Amino acid sequence: MTRTSINFSSRIKFWVISIALPVCLFSDSPLRLSWPTPNPAFARGMGYSAFIQKTGPSKEFSSGVFGCVRNNGYKFHEGLDLYPLKRDRQGQAEDRVFAAMKGTIVHLNKNSAHSAYGKYLVMEHSDLQPSLYTLYAHLASIEPNLQKGSIVDVAKPLGKMGNSASYFIPLERSHLHFEIGLRLTDEFQLWFSRKDFKTANRHGNYSGFNLVGIDPIPFYASFQKKSFSKPIEYLRSLPIQTKVRIKTKKIPDFVIRYPTLAPTFKKGSTFKAWDCSFGPFGIPLRLDPSTQSSTKDPMIKILSFDLAMQNKPCRKLVLKEGSNFVPSDQLKTYLELIFGLNLG
Ligand SMILES: [Zn+2]
């Protein structure tokens, strides 16, 4: 038995005998998925308290999950915070962090001061469609043999969990910040340079601005239940929060990179605009070229939106202004990044 070929019936036994190894899930599915820490609690169906790092002693465990969970719901948290099972005598986390899926290391940041993510690395999983990214942040260390371009198999070690960040995270709140999602553009620097941020972009296309996450918990749960076998099936099951038409004839690299998210696009076809469907918290789920745009249409035309899905105070895509509904700055930012536009 190898780490990556554990079948369902032997999984419990494996955890009992070897708690410090990765928790490999669903190896008989086309998507080979591993929990990114050695903690088997999620796969055993245990609650948040068994694996989620909350933001403070008096806070709820839900403060460490994905969504509008920070600052009374006004601040978005793009991933999961997962606590360590083991610590040394000084209280340093000892848990290793594992690749959630097979993929390529596309970015490593070894200088904590250079990012709110601290020491972090990003993988892209180009065997999949769409080619998801995963991100592993606040690491104490990165495996010394890893570099940009390294191919890492599912469940292989990436580094050690820690509390590194450009801000202060107390040792007792050491955790892995873990994300899964999609990348908006290959030309992030062009957008960043236009925005006059007063800081350097040290992370190329792997700045958090350019990464849009999905909630890892239902993602893992759906593959555990074998509801889906491929990421595209999962993404297609997500509800559409907002659909907009943007008046541009540009062909964004997003469409070329993720062809399964643009199934109606044909090279060489003529169109006037793009219909863009965004899922929960703004994940772009589908782009379709459209011939329907008229000269009277605004640059961004809201085609539909689900107000009930916008019941949280953060990451709203559509805002009410008087009797009108208008695109939020967040939605404009996503569209700017995807299409390389300046929407003011
Ligand atoms: Zn986090």
Residues whose N, C-alpha, C, O or C-beta is under 5 A from the ligand:
A	BS01	ZN	L80 D81 H177
